[in-house]
């Protein structure tokens, strides 16, 4: 079995909002781990994190020796398999704690986080007109100086209310409120792009939305090592009550579900959409999706080191 070619780079001399000037440091690279995503579709995406272990015998990653070693310098990991290059992560360094120092060897573990940290540190002291979702997301990114080149924003479906004057409003929270009102998604992708997907995105036929693989035991299917599923009551909701800012509560309920599973209420206020009609549409959609239990797969483990055909699946999920 083969291994993909890994390339680790950092941008030691470029400021935080400047296009990175990448320097290959693969020769220092020892190991890494990373996390990103969310646990369930109703959850918000969390900040992606990574830990990178580097050899440091020449003190290249020691701030006492190299003045370019600073927090928030960007690190990028890419992998190439079968002539296709995959972005694993593009993160910002939080710190450079030394992992081990000995008489003849030294290592440093770089703790990194994605761009959500910068969004979370940014406050908004401005106002926004009524805008379509993606336009508002872009306006907030403009307000905190997030580079235009580091964005991927699909056209939104909702019109977001004018904000009024915002005072020290958290930028990440405001974007998440906007995207939650749209029933869309917002995350940092493997290339470090601030990515917005509107609520119609899962049903638009694209290369990403076409089935990427079939896993199973039959001929032509990809093997998996372990598969975990659940069928429980944790995501049953049969009394949905949503309220937009300045609007009336909109309710959607299902009597049969209440009889079968008891009253299970989901209430949310402060939505930023422009009309009560759209708020009611959102309540009806949630009711249709969650009034009955569904069988969900919670974890699948694959072993690409045992089967080369699994590498595109393992590398292509960032």
Order of alpha helices (4+ residues) and beta strands (2+ residues): beta-beta-beta-beta-beta-beta-beta-alpha-beta-beta-beta-alpha-beta-beta-beta-beta-alpha-beta-beta-beta-beta-beta-alpha-beta-alpha-beta-alpha
